[in-house]
Amino acid sequence: MDFFKVIERRQSVRGYSDLAVEPDKLQQILQAANRAPSAGNLQAYEIVVVRDADRKRALVSASGDQWFVGQAPVVLVFCAHPARSAPKYRERGERLYAVQDATIACTYAMLAATALGLGTVWVGAFAEPGVRTALNLAKDWLPIALLPVGYPSEPPRPSTRRSLKDLVHEV
């Protein structure tokens, strides 16, 4: 699919069909995330693949009962790993670059899923302790985003966007 078509087609999906995500498609999504740029090429992030129904239910609870998180066949959880960035970039690497690395990787995964005909939605609203407990995360991993992935149960409706005139500022 043309890159600009992928961007145009990407919409937040909050309803998923029962169809499983094919292993080769999931692998392509993970490979795309792995190709994301990162500060110093340190890849200061980790990706947790969640398929287990009990863990997904725990993520639903941790996300304020956003039910669609549990409905998706796969949830990718992107975590910053500050300790990977700290030796080179110190505090800025820990507090910012690791978070940026995780968000860029999540964006690449989201766009790859769209290109493969899958739907996603970025979920940033969650209680960190609940996610940590549900996934038994390492102490130095910081959950940044949940990304449910699956086939949409219905075509997503396009959302409105700000005009470039209101969004872009030249100096």
TORTORRO-915271 format. One record per residue (C-alpha): residue in three letters; x, y, z. Coordinates in steps of 0.25 Angstrom, whole numbers. Last residue first. Layout:
["ALA", [X, Y, Z]] ...
END
This chain:
["VAL", [36, 126, 48]] ["GLU", [25, 118, 41]] ["HIS", [14, 112, 49]] ["VAL", [6, 100, 44]] ["LEU", [-7, 95, 51]] ["ASP", [-17, 106, 48]] ["LYS", [-14, 107, 34]] ["LEU", [-11, 92, 33]] ["SER", [-26, 90, 36]] ["ARG", [-29, 83, 48]] ["ARG", [-34, 68, 46]] ["THR", [-47, 62, 46]] ["SER", [-48, 47, 48]] ["PRO", [-51, 37, 38]] ["ARG", [-61, 26, 42]] ["PRO", [-55, 12, 44]] ["PRO", [-60, 1, 36]] ["GLU", [-67, -10, 44]] ["SER", [-62, -21, 53]] ["PRO", [-48, -16, 51]] ["TYR", [-38, -27, 49]] ["GLY", [-28, -27, 61]] ["VAL", [-18, -20, 69]] ["PRO", [-19, -13, 82]] ["LEU", [-7, -4, 85]] ["LEU", [-5, -1, 99]] ["ALA", [5, 11, 101]] ["ILE", [16, 16, 111]] ["PRO", [18, 5, 121]] ["LEU", [31, 8, 128]] ["TRP", [41, -3, 129]] ["ASP", [52, -2, 140]] ["LYS", [44, -10, 150]] ["ALA", [42, -22, 140]] ["LEU", [28, -24, 136]] ["ASN", [19, -35, 142]] ["LEU", [9, -33, 131]] ["ALA", [-4, -31, 139]] ["THR", [4, -25, 151]] ["ARG", [11, -14, 143]] ["VAL", [-2, -11, 135]] ["GLY", [-9, -9, 148]] ["PRO", [2, -1, 154]] ["GLU", [2, 9, 142]] ["ALA", [-12, 12, 142]] ["PHE", [-17, 14, 128]] ["ALA", [-20, 25, 118]] ["GLY", [-10, 24, 107]] ["VAL", [-17, 15, 98]] ["TRP", [-14, 16, 83]] ["VAL", [-24, 9, 74]] ["THR", [-22, -1, 64]] ["GLY", [-28, -7, 52]] ["LEU", [-22, -18, 42]] ["GLY", [-22, -17, 27]] ["LEU", [-7, -20, 26]] ["ALA", [-3, -5, 23]] ["THR", [-11, -1, 35]] ["ALA", [-3, -11, 44]] ["ALA", [9, -5, 39]] ["LEU", [5, 9, 42]] ["MET", [2, 5, 56]] ["ALA", [15, -3, 58]] ["TYR", [22, 9, 53]] ["THR", [15, 18, 63]] ["CYS", [18, 9, 74]] ["ALA", [33, 9, 71]] ["ILE", [32, 24, 71]] ["THR", [25, 24, 84]] ["ALA", [35, 15, 91]] ["ASP", [47, 23, 86]] ["GLN", [41, 36, 90]] ["VAL", [39, 30, 104]] ["ALA", [54, 25, 104]] ["TYR", [58, 39, 99]] ["LEU", [51, 47, 110]] ["ARG", [53, 43, 125]] ["GLU", [64, 33, 124]] ["GLY", [72, 39, 112]] ["ARG", [70, 53, 117]] ["GLU", [76, 48, 131]] ["ARG", [88, 42, 125]] ["TYR", [89, 41, 110]] ["LYS", [99, 30, 107]] ["PRO", [98, 22, 120]] ["ALA", [84, 26, 122]] ["SER", [78, 21, 109]] ["ARG", [77, 6, 112]] ["ALA", [74, 8, 126]] ["PRO", [61, 16, 122]] ["HIS", [54, 4, 116]] ["ALA", [41, 11, 111]] ["CYS", [30, 1, 110]] ["PHE", [21, -2, 98]] ["VAL", [10, -12, 101]] ["LEU", [4, -19, 88]] ["VAL", [-10, -25, 90]] ["VAL", [-14, -36, 81]] ["PRO", [-28, -42, 78]] ["ALA", [-34, -29, 81]] ["GLN", [-47, -30, 90]] ["GLY", [-39, -28, 103]] ["VAL", [-34, -14, 99]] ["PHE", [-48, -12, 93]] ["TRP", [-54, -12, 107]] ["GLN", [-47, 1, 112]] ["ASP", [-50, -2, 126]] ["GLY", [-42, 9, 132]] ["SER", [-29, 4, 125]] ["ALA", [-24, -4, 137]] ["SER", [-37, -12, 137]] ["VAL", [-36, -14, 122]] ["LEU", [-21, -18, 124]] ["ALA", [-26, -28, 134]] ["ARG", [-36, -34, 124]] ["LYS", [-24, -35, 114]] ["ARG", [-16, -43, 124]] ["ASP", [-27, -52, 126]] ["ALA", [-30, -54, 111]] ["ASP", [-15, -57, 108]] ["ARG", [-11, -51, 95]] ["VAL", [-1, -40, 100]] ["VAL", [11, -37, 93]] ["VAL", [21, -28, 101]] ["ILE", [30, -19, 94]] ["GLU", [42, -13, 100]] ["TYR", [48, 1, 98]] ["ALA", [62, 8, 99]] ["GLN", [65, 5, 84]] ["LEU", [79, 9, 86]] ["ASN", [80, 15, 72]] ["GLY", [87, 27, 78]] ["ALA", [72, 32, 80]] ["SER", [63, 23, 73]] ["PRO", [58, 21, 59]] ["ALA", [47, 11, 56]] ["ARG", [52, -2, 49]] ["ASN", [48, -11, 61]] ["ALA", [34, -6, 61]] ["ALA", [34, -10, 46]] ["GLN", [39, -24, 50]] ["LEU", [28, -25, 61]] ["ILE", [17, -22, 50]] ["GLN", [23, -31, 40]] ["GLN", [23, -42, 51]] ["LEU", [9, -39, 54]] ["LYS", [5, -41, 40]] ["ASP", [13, -54, 39]] ["PRO", [6, -59, 51]] ["GLU", [-8, -56, 46]] ["VAL", [-16, -47, 54]] ["ALA", [-28, -56, 59]] ["LEU", [-42, -53, 54]] ["ASP", [-52, -50, 65]] ["SER", [-55, -36, 60]] ["TYR", [-50, -24, 67]] ["GLY", [-57, -11, 71]] ["ARG", [-50, 2, 76]] ["VAL", [-42, 5, 63]] ["SER", [-34, 18, 63]] ["GLN", [-32, 22, 48]] ["ARG", [-21, 20, 39]] ["ARG", [-26, 20, 24]] ["GLU", [-20, 34, 21]] ["ILE", [-6, 30, 27]] ["VAL", [-6, 17, 19]] ["LYS", [-11, 24, 7]] ["PHE", [1, 33, 8]] ["PHE", [10, 21, 9]] ["ASP", [5, 14, -3]] ["MET", [0, 0, 0]] 
END
